[in-house]
Amino acid sequence: MTDQPQPLFSAVDALLAAVDGGGVLPALEERVRLREAAGLTQAAVAQALGVRVASIEAWEAGRAEPKAERLEAYRRLLEGLSRRFPASAAPSGSTEAPPRPDPGAAPPSAPVAPAAAPAAPSRPAAPGRQPARRAEGKQSAACLRTAAAGGTDSRFANGPLAVVDVEDGRVRAYCPGGLVLDVPAKSLPALVDWTLTEARLGQPKLSGPGKDADPLLVLTQAALERYGLPVTLTDEERLAGRIPEGHKAVKQLARAHWKLTKRGFGPWARIYRPATGSERACVQLCIPSWNALDARHWGHAGQLPPAELARVLGVYASRVMTPRGSTAVTGLELMTALHPPTRASRPDAEGKRYSEHNPGSLGQNPVDCAPCEAPDGHPLLAGLPRFHVRGPAEKLFEEAYDWARQMTDGECMLRYLVGIDVNMAFAAGANGLTVGLGGATHVKAPAFDPKLPGSWLVDLSHIDLSRVKVGKEWVELDGSLLPSPFTPKGERPEGPAWYATPTVAYAVELGYAVRPIEAYVRHESGRYLDGWYQRLRDAYLATMADLGVDADCTPADFLAAMDGYKARDPELAIVVSAIKATVKGGLGKLRERPRGEGWKPGQPWRALARPTWRPDIRAAVISRTRTNLHRKIVKHAAFTGQYPVAILSDCVVYAANGPSPLDFLPYREGKPLPGGFKLGINPGLVKHEGTQTVLWGEEVRERFDAPELNLARYIKDGTVTDADNGE
């Protein structure tokens, strides 16, 4: 063969290398069998061959055949797979393909034996113990990108976590990738010791100055019973968030010289001994039956069998990080893991290193917020009268949209209400955003600087949305049909109010002068959230690709791929939900409010002692997210004359003649309006949220006697109840 398309063959060779550690086409069934036996997704094959996923689907279904150089490349791939996965390789009496690799799977060096013929582990097993084995059940190919990306760490050869269960009287630890370890530990302290000395669980640090992730054990109900822990918490224990300090399991740990953090033994418990030098001795426990995996974010993960739960958590850990608690806690911990507060200094004259501030981080010590940034009840506000209500001129109030209006006569003549939703909107708002790293400086009558993060007291009531700049040109709009970009409810401001930098910068962008009265600015600044955004973006895109939704799709293909994507792999759909919750929860933690703790207004609460308690950063992200959305709405209105009917956070509803976003989004020859809404899976692009009829919208508003009921809240499935009618 001459003139071979080397780039395509190189891509195929890379896939084959990932599978094994390194003409006439077959029948349709054999093509599918080979790909699935290798654990390759259609998306992975499509990417290597430079085609869309729809092409691979057509080739496997017989609707089309590859041509020219792609025919040769596809044949090369299938021939390579057939050598590695011959049809006779399945165990006797079985027609199933070999287990597929799994996202977050143990690397090739892990002591894993093939399912068909268990091999000896790579390290000696303890007397009387069985070698590691593979768990049967559903696997996935999504780990191939991760496996091909770099090397492995033998210290954590079995992955970041394990689900501990008891089966037929034997304790087993289910690891990501289908690996199962026998657990010899007969007590809780022994289980902790085994985890740190034999299990080879954990995860390498995400940043040079950072720390390796501690191993995570997930205890099933059977494991709880085996180790003397309650299967469920009492109401009192649930409210306290822990079992009593006098519980026998806690005493057992204390006798073995293990300690618990101040949060005690709860759904996410940390068991440790004080570090000696750089060596850590810490194990984290996750207890699903104690509601460690909140169903709002983890769906039915807590009810999954051990192997499937290990898969879900393993994918999340490999792509985001090993969970450190709720998705909100993990989102905040991810910020710190990517920007540790300290680093080792350069060696001094004697060769010694010391701990020093890590540039670009928030440091080790908390900083005071500005008075306008302080939430109600903060110690900075202790001098205010007891029932004083702060208005916009006293309080920074940057929140997401909750706005709706009555439909015009023309909109009522249309047939449908179509909702579009911005993907990972708050993550996109964090991308490239300059935020303050240190404390605030108070200034009077400052000149506004859009590059200076802070909070600004300024009057924006003069800005008229009927005439604004779009790019370099002034355009005329129907301002009565637009929400104000300066308030969450979309109301026009009535006078001076506090705003984060992105909001004031957007006012300037619209073509109007601003004259701040005062400000709290932060001269020490940086793009602190960039790495955080990138890791969560990559996690989201990789998981959606495994579900058949690629970043490189035509608008129509994208809408088709999104239709029912969760049903293709419900477990990976759980991971997508958890990634989204990590974004929103992590940002929410930047302004965590007191919870219980016997707190009273004016007193400090625990979160204030964190360097990551930064309400100004949260406000800046929300401000930028809201103004990003408004910018797209304005450009869409200027180009099409269409205005939103309702907005809820990152969901926007338009009236349209057809049920699809393509019935009102202005695509020309497949290209969207520059700077407007674009269909796609990347953060900041939009997807179809839901469609209802205009008649439905009118009936709902009439039923609740609410002409401006926010229909964006119900557009997804049309269900409205008395409990959630917007009150």
PESULKA-V700419 format. One record per pair of residues at least 6 apart in sequence whose ideal C-beta (glycine too) atoms are under 6 Angstrom apart, sorted by sequence separation. I is the first residue (numbers start at 0). J is the second residue. D is the distance in whole Angstrom. If there is no record, write none. Layout:
i:I j:J d:D
i:I j:J d:D
//
This chain:
i:45 j:51 d:6
i:57 j:63 d:4
i:105 j:111 d:6
i:112 j:118 d:4
i:124 j:130 d:6
i:173 j:179 d:6
i:184 j:190 d:4
i:204 j:210 d:6
i:236 j:242 d:6
i:285 j:291 d:5
i:323 j:329 d:5
i:346 j:352 d:6
i:356 j:362 d:6
i:373 j:379 d:5
i:483 j:489 d:5
i:507 j:513 d:6
i:598 j:604 d:5
i:606 j:612 d:5
i:636 j:642 d:5
i:656 j:662 d:6
i:671 j:677 d:4
i:700 j:706 d:6
i:713 j:719 d:5
i:45 j:52 d:5
i:58 j:65 d:6
i:164 j:171 d:6
i:204 j:211 d:5
i:223 j:230 d:5
i:322 j:329 d:5
i:373 j:380 d:6
i:482 j:489 d:3
i:483 j:490 d:6
i:485 j:492 d:5
i:506 j:513 d:5
i:565 j:572 d:4
i:645 j:652 d:4
i:655 j:662 d:5
i:665 j:672 d:5
i:677 j:684 d:5
i:65 j:73 d:5
i:171 j:179 d:5
i:172 j:180 d:4
i:203 j:211 d:6
i:272 j:280 d:4
i:292 j:300 d:5
i:344 j:352 d:5
i:483 j:491 d:5
i:643 j:651 d:5
i:644 j:652 d:5
i:655 j:663 d:4
i:700 j:708 d:5
i:163 j:172 d:5
i:184 j:193 d:5
i:260 j:269 d:5
i:292 j:301 d:4
i:323 j:332 d:4
i:343 j:352 d:5
i:344 j:353 d:5
i:370 j:379 d:5
i:466 j:475 d:6
i:676 j:685 d:5
i:42 j:52 d:5
i:45 j:55 d:5
i:110 j:120 d:4
i:120 j:130 d:4
i:172 j:182 d:5
i:201 j:211 d:6
i:202 j:212 d:4
i:220 j:230 d:5
i:271 j:281 d:4
i:503 j:513 d:6
i:540 j:550 d:6
i:643 j:653 d:6
i:644 j:654 d:6
i:653 j:663 d:5
i:41 j:52 d:5
i:44 j:55 d:5
i:110 j:121 d:4
i:120 j:131 d:6
i:161 j:172 d:4
i:162 j:173 d:4
i:201 j:212 d:6
i:300 j:311 d:5
i:344 j:355 d:4
i:465 j:476 d:6
i:593 j:604 d:4
i:632 j:643 d:6
i:170 j:182 d:4
i:270 j:282 d:5
i:548 j:560 d:4
i:641 j:653 d:6
i:664 j:676 d:6
i:161 j:174 d:5
i:201 j:214 d:5
i:257 j:270 d:5
i:258 j:271 d:6
i:320 j:333 d:5
i:341 j:354 d:5
i:465 j:478 d:4
i:547 j:560 d:6
i:548 j:561 d:6
i:41 j:55 d:4
i:200 j:214 d:4
i:269 j:283 d:5
i:287 j:301 d:4
i:464 j:478 d:4
i:696 j:710 d:5
i:117 j:132 d:6
i:249 j:264 d:5
i:342 j:357 d:4
i:591 j:606 d:4
i:98 j:114 d:6
i:158 j:174 d:5
i:268 j:284 d:4
i:341 j:357 d:5
i:548 j:564 d:6
i:709 j:725 d:6
i:157 j:174 d:5
i:158 j:175 d:4
i:340 j:357 d:6
i:435 j:452 d:4
i:464 j:481 d:5
i:708 j:725 d:5
i:112 j:130 d:6
i:339 j:357 d:5
i:434 j:452 d:5
i:546 j:564 d:5
i:18 j:37 d:4
i:114 j:133 d:5
i:433 j:452 d:6
i:111 j:131 d:6
i:112 j:132 d:6
i:194 j:214 d:5
i:228 j:248 d:5
i:266 j:286 d:5
i:340 j:360 d:5
i:547 j:567 d:6
i:699 j:719 d:5
i:48 j:69 d:6
i:110 j:131 d:5
i:157 j:178 d:6
i:227 j:248 d:5
i:338 j:359 d:6
i:484 j:505 d:6
i:495 j:516 d:6
i:546 j:567 d:5
i:703 j:724 d:5
i:241 j:263 d:4
i:242 j:264 d:5
i:338 j:360 d:4
i:340 j:362 d:5
i:546 j:568 d:6
i:241 j:264 d:5
i:266 j:289 d:4
i:340 j:363 d:5
i:372 j:395 d:5
i:691 j:714 d:6
i:48 j:72 d:6
i:241 j:265 d:4
i:266 j:290 d:6
i:267 j:291 d:6
i:371 j:395 d:5
i:589 j:613 d:5
i:590 j:614 d:4
i:90 j:115 d:5
i:240 j:265 d:5
i:266 j:291 d:4
i:546 j:571 d:6
i:689 j:714 d:4
i:459 j:485 d:5
i:545 j:571 d:6
i:639 j:665 d:5
i:688 j:714 d:6
i:689 j:715 d:4
i:691 j:717 d:5
i:589 j:616 d:5
i:590 j:617 d:5
i:638 j:665 d:6
i:660 j:687 d:5
i:688 j:715 d:6
i:31 j:59 d:5
i:589 j:617 d:4
i:30 j:59 d:5
i:542 j:571 d:6
i:296 j:326 d:5
i:586 j:617 d:5
i:460 j:492 d:5
i:542 j:574 d:5
i:658 j:690 d:4
i:14 j:47 d:5
i:459 j:492 d:5
i:460 j:493 d:6
i:542 j:575 d:5
i:27 j:61 d:5
i:460 j:494 d:6
i:586 j:620 d:6
i:638 j:672 d:5
i:98 j:133 d:6
i:11 j:47 d:6
i:458 j:494 d:6
i:10 j:47 d:4
i:101 j:138 d:5
i:102 j:139 d:6
i:458 j:495 d:5
i:101 j:139 d:5
i:104 j:142 d:4
i:650 j:688 d:5
i:99 j:138 d:4
i:102 j:141 d:4
i:134 j:173 d:6
i:138 j:177 d:6
i:161 j:200 d:6
i:187 j:226 d:5
i:456 j:495 d:6
i:539 j:578 d:5
i:98 j:138 d:5
i:99 j:139 d:6
i:100 j:140 d:6
i:102 j:142 d:5
i:538 j:578 d:5
i:634 j:674 d:5
i:635 j:675 d:5
i:99 j:140 d:5
i:101 j:142 d:6
i:456 j:497 d:5
i:468 j:509 d:6
i:634 j:675 d:5
i:100 j:142 d:5
i:157 j:199 d:5
i:467 j:509 d:4
i:468 j:510 d:4
i:37 j:80 d:5
i:108 j:151 d:5
i:134 j:177 d:5
i:156 j:199 d:5
i:157 j:200 d:6
i:159 j:202 d:4
i:454 j:497 d:5
i:455 j:498 d:6
i:467 j:510 d:6
i:33 j:77 d:6
i:133 j:177 d:4
i:462 j:506 d:6
i:631 j:675 d:5
i:106 j:151 d:4
i:134 j:179 d:5
i:631 j:676 d:5
i:155 j:201 d:4
i:457 j:503 d:6
i:33 j:80 d:4
i:109 j:156 d:4
i:131 j:178 d:6
i:132 j:179 d:5
i:155 j:202 d:6
i:453 j:500 d:6
i:459 j:506 d:5
i:535 j:582 d:6
i:36 j:84 d:4
i:108 j:156 d:6
i:109 j:157 d:5
i:452 j:500 d:5
i:455 j:503 d:5
i:131 j:180 d:5
i:462 j:511 d:5
i:24 j:74 d:6
i:152 j:203 d:5
i:22 j:74 d:5
i:25 j:77 d:6
i:105 j:157 d:5
i:129 j:181 d:5
i:105 j:158 d:5
i:128 j:181 d:5
i:163 j:216 d:5
i:160 j:215 d:4
i:161 j:216 d:6
i:162 j:217 d:4
i:163 j:218 d:5
i:164 j:219 d:4
i:449 j:504 d:4
i:165 j:221 d:4
i:447 j:503 d:6
i:457 j:513 d:5
i:164 j:221 d:6
i:165 j:222 d:6
i:231 j:288 d:6
i:232 j:289 d:5
i:267 j:324 d:4
i:164 j:222 d:6
i:230 j:288 d:6
i:457 j:515 d:4
i:652 j:710 d:6
i:163 j:222 d:4
i:395 j:454 d:5
i:652 j:711 d:5
i:36 j:96 d:4
i:165 j:225 d:5
i:455 j:515 d:5
i:456 j:516 d:5
i:11 j:72 d:6
i:35 j:96 d:5
i:36 j:97 d:6
i:38 j:99 d:3
i:187 j:248 d:6
i:456 j:517 d:5
i:650 j:711 d:5
i:38 j:100 d:4
i:647 j:709 d:6
i:652 j:714 d:5
i:455 j:518 d:5
i:4 j:68 d:4
i:11 j:75 d:5
i:15 j:79 d:4
i:19 j:83 d:5
i:187 j:251 d:6
i:188 j:252 d:6
i:645 j:709 d:5
i:647 j:711 d:4
i:7 j:72 d:4
i:11 j:76 d:5
i:453 j:518 d:5
i:454 j:519 d:5
i:645 j:710 d:5
i:646 j:711 d:6
i:647 j:712 d:5
i:447 j:513 d:5
i:453 j:519 d:5
i:645 j:711 d:4
i:111 j:178 d:5
i:188 j:255 d:4
i:453 j:520 d:4
i:213 j:281 d:4
i:214 j:282 d:6
i:215 j:283 d:5
i:216 j:284 d:5
i:217 j:285 d:5
i:218 j:286 d:5
i:220 j:288 d:5
i:447 j:515 d:5
i:453 j:521 d:6
i:105 j:174 d:6
i:451 j:520 d:5
i:452 j:521 d:5
i:213 j:283 d:5
i:369 j:439 d:5
i:445 j:515 d:5
i:104 j:175 d:5
i:105 j:176 d:5
i:103 j:175 d:4
i:104 j:176 d:3
i:366 j:438 d:4
i:452 j:524 d:5
i:105 j:178 d:5
i:445 j:518 d:5
i:101 j:175 d:6
i:443 j:517 d:5
i:101 j:176 d:4
i:442 j:518 d:5
i:441 j:519 d:6
i:98 j:177 d:5
i:191 j:270 d:5
i:402 j:482 d:4
i:439 j:519 d:4
i:440 j:520 d:6
i:372 j:454 d:6
i:439 j:521 d:5
i:371 j:454 d:5
i:195 j:280 d:6
i:369 j:454 d:6
i:401 j:487 d:6
i:402 j:488 d:6
i:435 j:521 d:3
i:437 j:523 d:4
i:20 j:107 d:5
i:400 j:487 d:6
i:402 j:489 d:3
i:436 j:523 d:5
i:194 j:282 d:5
i:436 j:524 d:6
i:398 j:487 d:4
i:435 j:524 d:5
i:436 j:525 d:5
i:191 j:282 d:5
i:433 j:524 d:5
i:433 j:526 d:6
i:434 j:527 d:5
i:429 j:528 d:4
i:40 j:140 d:5
i:39 j:140 d:5
i:38 j:140 d:4
i:395 j:497 d:4
i:397 j:499 d:5
i:430 j:532 d:4
i:392 j:495 d:5
i:429 j:532 d:5
i:392 j:496 d:6
i:391 j:496 d:3
i:215 j:321 d:5
i:426 j:532 d:5
i:212 j:321 d:4
i:426 j:535 d:5
i:423 j:539 d:6
i:202 j:321 d:5
i:499 j:618 d:5
i:499 j:619 d:5
i:502 j:622 d:5
i:501 j:622 d:4
i:505 j:626 d:4
i:557 j:678 d:5
i:501 j:623 d:4
i:557 j:679 d:6
i:499 j:622 d:4
i:554 j:678 d:4
i:501 j:626 d:5
i:561 j:686 d:6
i:17 j:143 d:5
i:371 j:497 d:5
i:209 j:336 d:5
i:17 j:146 d:6
i:558 j:687 d:6
i:17 j:147 d:5
i:209 j:339 d:5
i:550 j:680 d:5
i:205 j:336 d:5
i:206 j:337 d:5
i:208 j:339 d:4
i:550 j:681 d:6
i:173 j:305 d:4
i:205 j:337 d:6
i:548 j:680 d:5
i:173 j:306 d:5
i:206 j:339 d:6
i:175 j:309 d:5
i:208 j:342 d:4
i:174 j:309 d:6
i:173 j:309 d:4
i:543 j:680 d:5
i:175 j:313 d:3
i:164 j:305 d:4
i:484 j:626 d:5
i:162 j:305 d:4
i:484 j:629 d:4
i:162 j:308 d:5
i:536 j:682 d:5
i:162 j:309 d:5
i:208 j:357 d:5
i:369 j:519 d:4
i:160 j:312 d:6
i:158 j:313 d:6
i:160 j:316 d:6
i:426 j:582 d:5
i:159 j:316 d:4
i:425 j:582 d:6
i:425 j:583 d:6
i:476 j:636 d:6
i:425 j:586 d:6
i:159 j:321 d:4
i:480 j:642 d:4
i:474 j:637 d:5
i:469 j:634 d:6
i:359 j:525 d:5
i:469 j:637 d:5
i:136 j:306 d:5
i:134 j:306 d:4
i:145 j:317 d:6
i:435 j:615 d:6
i:434 j:616 d:5
i:434 j:619 d:5
i:429 j:620 d:5
i:432 j:623 d:6
i:428 j:620 d:5
i:337 j:530 d:4
i:337 j:531 d:6
i:428 j:623 d:4
i:428 j:624 d:3
i:334 j:531 d:5
i:333 j:531 d:6
i:425 j:624 d:5
i:424 j:624 d:5
i:101 j:310 d:5
i:103 j:313 d:3
i:103 j:314 d:5
i:102 j:314 d:4
i:103 j:316 d:6
i:103 j:317 d:3
i:102 j:317 d:6
i:319 j:538 d:5
i:318 j:538 d:4
i:381 j:601 d:4
i:397 j:618 d:4
i:395 j:618 d:6
i:376 j:600 d:4
i:397 j:621 d:5
i:378 j:603 d:5
i:397 j:622 d:5
i:424 j:649 d:4
i:421 j:649 d:4
i:420 j:649 d:6
i:420 j:650 d:5
i:418 j:650 d:5
i:419 j:651 d:6
i:418 j:652 d:5
i:416 j:652 d:5
i:417 j:653 d:6
i:406 j:644 d:6
i:416 j:654 d:6
i:417 j:655 d:5
i:415 j:655 d:5
i:413 j:654 d:4
i:419 j:660 d:5
i:372 j:614 d:5
i:403 j:645 d:4
i:414 j:656 d:6
i:365 j:608 d:6
i:372 j:615 d:5
i:413 j:656 d:6
i:415 j:658 d:5
i:417 j:660 d:6
i:402 j:646 d:5
i:410 j:654 d:4
i:365 j:610 d:5
i:368 j:614 d:5
i:400 j:646 d:4
i:401 j:647 d:6
i:362 j:610 d:6
i:361 j:610 d:4
i:399 j:648 d:4
i:326 j:577 d:6
i:330 j:581 d:4
i:329 j:581 d:6
i:326 j:580 d:4
i:330 j:584 d:5
i:331 j:585 d:5
i:326 j:581 d:5
i:330 j:585 d:2
i:427 j:682 d:4
i:426 j:682 d:5
i:427 j:683 d:4
i:327 j:584 d:3
i:331 j:588 d:4
i:326 j:584 d:5
i:311 j:570 d:5
i:315 j:574 d:5
i:423 j:682 d:4
i:314 j:574 d:5
i:327 j:587 d:6
i:422 j:682 d:5
i:327 j:588 d:5
i:311 j:573 d:5
i:315 j:577 d:6
i:422 j:684 d:6
i:307 j:570 d:6
i:421 j:685 d:5
i:422 j:686 d:6
i:419 j:685 d:4
i:420 j:686 d:6
i:420 j:688 d:4
i:419 j:688 d:6
i:418 j:688 d:4
i:418 j:689 d:5
i:300 j:573 d:5
i:417 j:690 d:5
i:298 j:573 d:5
i:415 j:690 d:6
i:416 j:691 d:5
i:415 j:692 d:6
i:416 j:693 d:6
i:298 j:576 d:6
i:296 j:576 d:6
i:297 j:577 d:6
i:331 j:611 d:6
i:413 j:693 d:6
i:416 j:696 d:5
i:296 j:577 d:6
i:296 j:580 d:4
i:418 j:714 d:4
i:405 j:706 d:5
i:404 j:707 d:6
i:403 j:707 d:5
i:403 j:709 d:4
i:141 j:545 d:4
i:52 j:549 d:6
i:42 j:544 d:5
i:53 j:556 d:6
i:40 j:545 d:6
i:42 j:549 d:6
//
